[in-house]
């Protein structure tokens, strides 16, 4: 359309920018959330937090599926960072 603006290149830059600028931090945040699930409501009559000498034990853990998904997401983030560094270093 316009001889000054390459719309195909602009579209590619926009998509890659959104994926790396918002997508990778979102994947990282999701991985951290999977590793630390939210605590459910405390049972009646039991305090939600323990004392300094006796920590609370009712906090749920991630479980094997949560750890596996979090590991996969963190591997994707690390692979993307490594790929980006290799593109920058090997660019000629």
N, CA, C and O atoms as CSV, one atom per row, in Angstrom:
chain,resi,resn,atom,element,x,y,z
A,1,UNK,N,N,0.817,-1.188,0.000
A,1,UNK,CA,C,0.000,0.000,0.000
A,1,UNK,C,C,0.864,1.257,0.000
A,1,UNK,O,O,0.716,2.134,-0.851
A,2,UNK,N,N,1.757,1.322,0.960
A,2,UNK,CA,C,2.594,2.498,1.111
A,2,UNK,C,C,4.033,2.100,0.824
A,2,UNK,O,O,4.494,1.059,1.293
A,3,UNK,N,N,4.733,2.903,0.071
A,3,UNK,CA,C,6.118,2.561,-0.275
A,3,UNK,C,C,7.073,2.787,0.900
A,3,UNK,O,O,8.197,2.286,0.882
A,4,UNK,N,N,6.651,3.518,1.898
A,4,UNK,CA,C,7.525,3.785,3.041
A,4,UNK,C,C,7.374,2.758,4.151
A,4,UNK,O,O,8.302,2.556,4.934
A,5,UNK,N,N,6.238,2.115,4.230
A,5,UNK,CA,C,5.959,1.179,5.317
A,5,UNK,C,C,5.768,-0.221,4.735
A,5,UNK,O,O,4.921,-0.440,3.870
A,6,UNK,N,N,6.559,-1.143,5.219
A,6,UNK,CA,C,6.420,-2.546,4.826
A,6,UNK,C,C,5.491,-3.208,5.844
A,6,UNK,O,O,5.915,-3.555,6.946
A,7,UNK,N,N,4.234,-3.379,5.470
A,7,UNK,CA,C,3.235,-3.896,6.401
A,7,UNK,C,C,3.522,-5.344,6.793
A,7,UNK,O,O,3.206,-5.744,7.913
A,8,UNK,N,N,4.104,-6.128,5.912
A,8,UNK,CA,C,4.439,-7.508,6.250
A,8,UNK,C,C,5.495,-7.551,7.352
A,8,UNK,O,O,5.371,-8.327,8.299
A,9,UNK,N,N,6.524,-6.728,7.235
A,9,UNK,CA,C,7.558,-6.674,8.273
A,9,UNK,C,C,7.002,-6.095,9.573
A,9,UNK,O,O,7.362,-6.548,10.660
A,10,UNK,N,N,6.141,-5.112,9.466
A,10,UNK,CA,C,5.543,-4.505,10.659
A,10,UNK,C,C,4.688,-5.520,11.414
A,10,UNK,O,O,4.709,-5.551,12.644
A,11,UNK,N,N,3.941,-6.345,10.692
A,11,UNK,CA,C,3.116,-7.378,11.305
A,11,UNK,C,C,3.990,-8.385,12.044
A,11,UNK,O,O,3.680,-8.770,13.172
A,12,UNK,N,N,5.093,-8.819,11.407
A,12,UNK,CA,C,5.998,-9.786,12.036
A,12,UNK,C,C,6.629,-9.216,13.302
A,12,UNK,O,O,6.729,-9.910,14.314
A,13,UNK,N,N,7.048,-7.976,13.250
A,13,UNK,CA,C,7.659,-7.331,14.409
A,13,UNK,C,C,6.644,-7.215,15.545
A,13,UNK,O,O,6.994,-7.423,16.707
A,14,UNK,N,N,5.413,-6.892,15.229
A,14,UNK,CA,C,4.377,-6.765,16.246
A,14,UNK,C,C,4.099,-8.107,16.924
A,14,UNK,O,O,3.985,-8.173,18.148
A,15,UNK,N,N,3.991,-9.164,16.139
A,15,UNK,CA,C,3.702,-10.484,16.711
A,15,UNK,C,C,4.852,-10.964,17.586
A,15,UNK,O,O,4.620,-11.430,18.701
A,16,UNK,N,N,6.082,-10.861,17.104
A,16,UNK,CA,C,7.244,-11.303,17.889
A,16,UNK,C,C,7.388,-10.451,19.148
A,16,UNK,O,O,7.718,-10.970,20.214
A,17,UNK,N,N,7.142,-9.154,19.029
A,17,UNK,CA,C,7.219,-8.280,20.200
A,17,UNK,C,C,6.190,-8.633,21.256
A,17,UNK,O,O,6.496,-8.627,22.449
A,18,UNK,N,N,4.964,-8.941,20.829
A,18,UNK,CA,C,3.942,-9.331,21.797
A,18,UNK,C,C,4.262,-10.674,22.447
A,18,UNK,O,O,4.073,-10.850,23.650
A,19,UNK,N,N,4.747,-11.620,21.643
A,19,UNK,CA,C,5.072,-12.933,22.203
A,19,UNK,C,C,6.213,-12.862,23.205
A,19,UNK,O,O,6.134,-13.451,24.283
A,20,UNK,N,N,7.262,-12.150,22.859
A,20,UNK,CA,C,8.414,-12.096,23.759
A,20,UNK,C,C,8.231,-11.063,24.865
A,20,UNK,O,O,8.740,-11.251,25.970
A,21,UNK,N,N,7.526,-9.995,24.593
A,21,UNK,CA,C,7.359,-8.945,25.587
A,21,UNK,C,C,6.286,-9.232,26.609
A,21,UNK,O,O,6.389,-8.797,27.756
A,22,UNK,N,N,5.257,-9.959,26.211
A,22,UNK,CA,C,4.175,-10.281,27.142
A,22,UNK,C,C,4.035,-11.787,27.352
A,22,UNK,O,O,3.657,-12.230,28.437
A,23,UNK,N,N,4.331,-12.558,26.340
A,23,UNK,CA,C,4.134,-14.002,26.420
A,23,UNK,C,C,5.106,-14.703,27.346
A,23,UNK,O,O,4.694,-15.517,28.173
A,24,UNK,N,N,6.384,-14.401,27.222
A,24,UNK,CA,C,7.381,-15.061,28.076
A,24,UNK,C,C,7.225,-14.692,29.551
A,24,UNK,O,O,7.299,-15.582,30.398
A,25,UNK,N,N,7.015,-13.428,29.894
A,25,UNK,CA,C,6.742,-13.135,31.310
A,25,UNK,C,C,5.463,-13.797,31.821
A,25,UNK,O,O,5.388,-14.176,32.989
A,26,UNK,N,N,4.461,-13.938,30.960
A,26,UNK,CA,C,3.231,-14.616,31.374
A,26,UNK,C,C,3.491,-16.101,31.630
A,26,UNK,O,O,2.970,-16.663,32.593
A,27,UNK,N,N,4.295,-16.739,30.774
A,27,UNK,CA,C,4.648,-18.145,30.993
A,27,UNK,C,C,5.440,-18.315,32.283
A,27,UNK,O,O,5.222,-19.268,33.031
A,28,UNK,N,N,6.363,-17.384,32.543
A,28,UNK,CA,C,7.156,-17.437,33.767
A,28,UNK,C,C,6.256,-17.284,34.995
A,28,UNK,O,O,6.408,-18.014,35.974
A,29,UNK,N,N,5.321,-16.335,34.940
A,29,UNK,CA,C,4.402,-16.122,36.059
A,29,UNK,C,C,3.514,-17.342,36.269
A,29,UNK,O,O,3.242,-17.718,37.409
A,30,UNK,N,N,3.062,-17.961,35.191
A,30,UNK,CA,C,2.242,-19.161,35.315
A,30,UNK,C,C,3.044,-20.303,35.934
A,30,UNK,O,O,2.513,-21.062,36.745
A,31,UNK,N,N,4.313,-20.433,35.561
A,31,UNK,CA,C,5.165,-21.473,36.148
A,31,UNK,C,C,5.333,-21.249,37.648
A,31,UNK,O,O,5.261,-22.197,38.429
A,32,UNK,N,N,5.556,-20.007,38.049
A,32,UNK,CA,C,5.682,-19.721,39.479
A,32,UNK,C,C,4.380,-19.989,40.214
A,32,UNK,O,O,4.393,-20.447,41.357
A,33,UNK,N,N,3.267,-19.711,39.574
A,33,UNK,CA,C,1.973,-19.962,40.191
A,33,UNK,C,C,1.730,-21.464,40.359
A,33,UNK,O,O,1.146,-21.899,41.351
A,34,UNK,N,N,2.186,-22.251,39.377
A,34,UNK,CA,C,2.043,-23.697,39.483
A,34,UNK,C,C,2.912,-24.270,40.603
A,34,UNK,O,O,2.539,-25.260,41.234
A,35,UNK,N,N,4.053,-23.660,40.848
A,35,UNK,CA,C,4.930,-24.125,41.913
A,35,UNK,C,C,4.413,-23.755,43.296
A,35,UNK,O,O,4.741,-24.421,44.278
A,36,UNK,N,N,3.608,-22.703,43.384
A,36,UNK,CA,C,3.117,-22.219,44.672
A,36,UNK,C,C,1.606,-21.997,44.577
A,36,UNK,O,O,1.162,-20.859,44.421
A,37,UNK,N,N,0.811,-23.066,44.668
A,37,UNK,CA,C,-0.640,-22.902,44.525
A,37,UNK,C,C,-1.215,-22.089,45.685
A,37,UNK,O,O,-0.633,-22.050,46.769
A,38,UNK,N,N,-2.347,-21.448,45.457
A,38,UNK,CA,C,-2.950,-20.649,46.527
A,38,UNK,C,C,-3.471,-21.544,47.642
A,38,UNK,O,O,-3.902,-22.674,47.413
A,39,UNK,N,N,-3.417,-21.011,48.838
A,39,UNK,CA,C,-3.937,-21.757,49.992
A,39,UNK,C,C,-5.449,-21.668,49.984
A,39,UNK,O,O,-6.021,-20.613,49.707
A,40,UNK,N,N,-6.084,-22.774,50.288
A,40,UNK,CA,C,-7.540,-22.782,50.384
A,40,UNK,C,C,-7.965,-22.161,51.702
A,40,UNK,O,O,-7.121,-21.759,52.503
A,41,UNK,N,N,-9.252,-22.081,51.928
A,41,UNK,CA,C,-9.723,-21.534,53.207
A,41,UNK,C,C,-9.314,-22.449,54.358
A,41,UNK,O,O,-9.326,-23.674,54.240
A,42,UNK,N,N,-8.958,-21.830,55.454
A,42,UNK,CA,C,-8.537,-22.602,56.626
A,42,UNK,C,C,-9.730,-23.327,57.216
A,42,UNK,O,O,-10.833,-22.783,57.248
A,43,UNK,N,N,-9.521,-24.555,57.685
A,43,UNK,CA,C,-10.621,-25.271,58.344
A,43,UNK,C,C,-11.084,-24.509,59.585
A,43,UNK,O,O,-10.316,-23.759,60.189
A,44,UNK,N,N,-12.328,-24.708,59.952
A,44,UNK,CA,C,-12.912,-24.016,61.103
A,44,UNK,C,C,-12.175,-24.395,62.381
A,44,UNK,O,O,-11.977,-25.573,62.677
A,45,UNK,N,N,-11.778,-23.380,63.125
A,45,UNK,CA,C,-11.115,-23.614,64.398
A,45,UNK,C,C,-9.613,-23.803,64.287
A,45,UNK,O,O,-8.942,-23.947,65.310
A,46,UNK,N,N,-9.064,-23.808,63.080
A,46,UNK,CA,C,-7.619,-23.975,62.902
A,46,UNK,C,C,-7.062,-22.685,62.311
A,46,UNK,O,O,-7.549,-22.225,61.279
A,47,UNK,N,N,-6.054,-22.095,62.943
A,47,UNK,CA,C,-5.489,-20.862,62.394
A,47,UNK,C,C,-4.833,-21.128,61.042
A,47,UNK,O,O,-4.314,-22.218,60.801
A,48,UNK,N,N,-4.858,-20.120,60.156
A,48,UNK,CA,C,-4.298,-20.270,58.804
A,48,UNK,C,C,-2.780,-20.306,58.837
A,48,UNK,O,O,-2.162,-20.933,57.977
A,49,UNK,N,N,-2.167,-19.649,59.811
A,49,UNK,CA,C,-0.709,-19.660,59.908
A,49,UNK,C,C,-0.317,-20.193,61.272
A,49,UNK,O,O,-1.042,-20.030,62.253
A,50,UNK,N,N,0.833,-20.828,61.316
A,50,UNK,CA,C,1.319,-21.374,62.583
A,50,UNK,C,C,2.137,-20.342,63.329
A,50,UNK,O,O,2.375,-19.239,62.837
A,51,UNK,N,N,2.556,-20.707,64.504
A,51,UNK,CA,C,3.418,-19.820,65.280
A,51,UNK,C,C,4.842,-19.958,64.765
A,51,UNK,O,O,5.116,-20.754,63.866
A,52,UNK,N,N,5.735,-19.183,65.337
A,52,UNK,CA,C,7.124,-19.212,64.897
A,52,UNK,C,C,7.761,-20.574,65.147
A,52,UNK,O,O,8.594,-21.024,64.360
A,53,UNK,N,N,7.374,-21.235,66.240
A,53,UNK,CA,C,7.964,-22.538,66.546
A,53,UNK,C,C,7.220,-23.682,65.866
A,53,UNK,O,O,7.750,-24.789,65.763
A,54,UNK,N,N,6.009,-23.429,65.405
A,54,UNK,CA,C,5.196,-24.478,64.792
A,54,UNK,C,C,4.557,-23.938,63.512
A,54,UNK,O,O,3.465,-23.372,63.566
A,55,UNK,N,N,5.221,-24.103,62.356
A,55,UNK,CA,C,4.683,-23.545,61.106
A,55,UNK,C,C,3.415,-24.276,60.671
A,55,UNK,O,O,3.180,-25.422,61.054
A,56,UNK,N,N,2.619,-23.604,59.878
A,56,UNK,CA,C,1.383,-24.192,59.379
A,56,UNK,C,C,1.697,-25.322,58.409
A,56,UNK,O,O,2.611,-25.204,57.592
A,57,UNK,N,N,0.955,-26.402,58.493
A,57,UNK,CA,C,1.170,-27.544,57.611
A,57,UNK,C,C,-0.005,-27.767,56.669
A,57,UNK,O,O,-0.005,-28.731,55.903
A,58,UNK,N,N,-1.010,-26.887,56.713
A,58,UNK,CA,C,-2.180,-27.081,55.874
A,58,UNK,C,C,-2.050,-26.422,54.502
A,58,UNK,O,O,-3.014,-26.396,53.737
A,59,UNK,N,N,-0.887,-25.899,54.188
A,59,UNK,CA,C,-0.677,-25.254,52.890
A,59,UNK,C,C,-0.536,-26.325,51.813
A,59,UNK,O,O,0.276,-27.238,51.964
A,60,UNK,N,N,-1.314,-26.235,50.722
A,60,UNK,CA,C,-1.223,-27.265,49.687
A,60,UNK,C,C,0.096,-27.166,48.922
A,60,UNK,O,O,0.680,-26.090,48.796
A,61,UNK,N,N,0.540,-28.291,48.425
A,61,UNK,CA,C,1.745,-28.316,47.605
A,61,UNK,C,C,1.351,-28.461,46.148
A,61,UNK,O,O,0.204,-28.773,45.829
A,62,UNK,N,N,2.313,-28.230,45.267
A,62,UNK,CA,C,2.028,-28.237,43.838
A,62,UNK,C,C,1.676,-29.624,43.327
A,62,UNK,O,O,0.801,-29.755,42.471
A,63,UNK,N,N,2.323,-30.644,43.819
A,63,UNK,CA,C,2.073,-31.989,43.321
A,63,UNK,C,C,2.917,-32.276,42.096
A,63,UNK,O,O,3.505,-31.356,41.527
A,64,UNK,N,N,2.992,-33.517,41.680
A,64,UNK,CA,C,3.867,-33.874,40.568
A,64,UNK,C,C,3.444,-33.264,39.237
A,64,UNK,O,O,4.303,-32.925,38.423
A,65,UNK,N,N,2.154,-33.116,38.996
A,65,UNK,CA,C,1.703,-32.521,37.737
A,65,UNK,C,C,2.063,-31.038,37.693
A,65,UNK,O,O,2.496,-30.531,36.658
A,66,UNK,N,N,1.883,-30.346,38.817
A,66,UNK,CA,C,2.243,-28.935,38.874
A,66,UNK,C,C,3.729,-28.719,38.667
A,66,UNK,O,O,4.137,-27.798,37.960
A,67,UNK,N,N,4.547,-29.577,39.290
A,67,UNK,CA,C,5.995,-29.471,39.100
A,67,UNK,C,C,6.391,-29.760,37.656
A,67,UNK,O,O,7.264,-29.088,37.108
A,68,UNK,N,N,5.762,-30.745,37.043
A,68,UNK,CA,C,6.093,-31.089,35.658
A,68,UNK,C,C,5.711,-29.957,34.703
A,68,UNK,O,O,6.490,-29.595,33.821
A,69,UNK,N,N,4.516,-29.403,34.880
A,69,UNK,CA,C,4.097,-28.290,34.016
A,69,UNK,C,C,4.957,-27.055,34.246
A,69,UNK,O,O,5.326,-26.368,33.293
A,70,UNK,N,N,5.275,-26.771,35.491
A,70,UNK,CA,C,6.131,-25.619,35.790
A,70,UNK,C,C,7.511,-25.814,35.175
A,70,UNK,O,O,8.077,-24.877,34.612
A,71,UNK,N,N,8.058,-27.024,35.279
A,71,UNK,CA,C,9.356,-27.302,34.668
A,71,UNK,C,C,9.321,-27.139,33.160
A,71,UNK,O,O,10.261,-26.611,32.568
A,72,UNK,N,N,8.243,-27.591,32.538
A,72,UNK,CA,C,8.103,-27.440,31.091
A,72,UNK,C,C,8.021,-25.972,30.693
A,72,UNK,O,O,8.661,-25.551,29.729
A,73,UNK,N,N,7.241,-25.197,31.426
A,73,UNK,CA,C,7.123,-23.772,31.117
A,73,UNK,C,C,8.447,-23.042,31.329
A,73,UNK,O,O,8.823,-22.190,30.524
A,74,UNK,N,N,9.152,-23.373,32.407
A,74,UNK,CA,C,10.449,-22.732,32.640
A,74,UNK,C,C,11.463,-23.150,31.582
A,74,UNK,O,O,12.324,-22.353,31.210
A,75,UNK,N,N,11.379,-24.384,31.091
A,75,UNK,CA,C,12.270,-24.820,30.008
A,75,UNK,C,C,11.980,-24.044,28.725
A,75,UNK,O,O,12.905,-23.689,27.995
A,76,UNK,N,N,10.710,-23.781,28.447
A,76,UNK,CA,C,10.355,-22.985,27.263
A,76,UNK,C,C,10.908,-21.570,27.387
A,76,UNK,O,O,11.445,-21.023,26.424
A,77,UNK,N,N,10.777,-20.980,28.566
A,77,UNK,CA,C,11.293,-19.629,28.779
A,77,UNK,C,C,12.816,-19.601,28.618
A,77,UNK,O,O,13.354,-18.721,27.946
A,78,UNK,N,N,13.509,-20.563,29.234
A,78,UNK,CA,C,14.969,-20.609,29.115
A,78,UNK,C,C,15.413,-20.877,27.680
A,78,UNK,O,O,16.394,-20.293,27.221
A,79,UNK,N,N,14.708,-21.749,26.968
A,79,UNK,CA,C,15.047,-22.022,25.570
A,79,UNK,C,C,14.846,-20.774,24.714
A,79,UNK,O,O,15.638,-20.506,23.811
A,80,UNK,N,N,13.801,-20.018,24.992
A,80,UNK,CA,C,13.557,-18.782,24.241
A,80,UNK,C,C,14.646,-17.752,24.506
A,80,UNK,O,O,15.089,-17.058,23.591
A,81,UNK,N,N,15.069,-17.659,25.740
A,81,UNK,CA,C,16.153,-16.733,26.068
A,81,UNK,C,C,17.444,-17.163,25.378
A,81,UNK,O,O,18.154,-16.332,24.810
A,82,UNK,N,N,17.745,-18.447,25.425
A,82,UNK,CA,C,18.946,-18.955,24.746
A,82,UNK,C,C,18.896,-18.747,23.254
A,82,UNK,O,O,19.899,-18.377,22.644
A,83,UNK,N,N,17.727,-18.981,22.645
A,83,UNK,CA,C,17.577,-18.764,21.208
A,83,UNK,C,C,17.771,-17.288,20.875
A,83,UNK,O,O,18.439,-16.961,19.893
A,84,UNK,N,N,17.204,-16.403,21.668
A,84,UNK,CA,C,17.375,-14.965,21.422
A,84,UNK,C,C,18.819,-14.524,21.530
A,84,UNK,O,O,19.283,-13.718,20.723
A,85,UNK,N,N,19.538,-15.043,22.517
A,85,UNK,CA,C,20.954,-14.706,22.648
A,85,UNK,C,C,21.750,-15.250,21.466
A,85,UNK,O,O,22.641,-14.570,20.956
A,86,UNK,N,N,21.442,-16.454,21.028
A,86,UNK,CA,C,22.170,-17.014,19.880
A,86,UNK,C,C,21.886,-16.242,18.597
A,86,UNK,O,O,22.777,-16.092,17.761
A,87,UNK,N,N,20.666,-15.752,18.428
A,87,UNK,CA,C,20.360,-14.943,17.253
A,87,UNK,C,C,21.150,-13.638,17.284
A,87,UNK,O,O,21.672,-13.199,16.259
A,88,UNK,N,N,21.235,-13.030,18.444
A,88,UNK,CA,C,21.974,-11.768,18.562
A,88,UNK,C,C,23.467,-11.988,18.332
A,88,UNK,O,O,24.104,-11.201,17.633
A,89,UNK,N,N,24.035,-13.055,18.915
A,89,UNK,CA,C,25.468,-13.309,18.796
A,89,UNK,C,C,25.841,-13.702,17.378
A,89,UNK,O,O,26.887,-13.281,16.883
A,90,UNK,N,N,25.010,-14.501,16.708
A,90,UNK,CA,C,25.358,-15.010,15.386
A,90,UNK,C,C,24.856,-14.129,14.253
A,90,UNK,O,O,24.996,-14.501,13.088
A,91,UNK,N,N,24.292,-13.001,14.549
A,91,UNK,CA,C,23.793,-12.099,13.508
A,91,UNK,C,C,24.968,-11.447,12.781
A,91,UNK,O,O,25.885,-10.907,13.400
A,92,UNK,N,N,24.914,-11.510,11.484
A,92,UNK,CA,C,26.013,-10.897,10.692
A,92,UNK,C,C,25.497,-9.882,9.743
A,92,UNK,O,O,26.274,-9.274,9.006
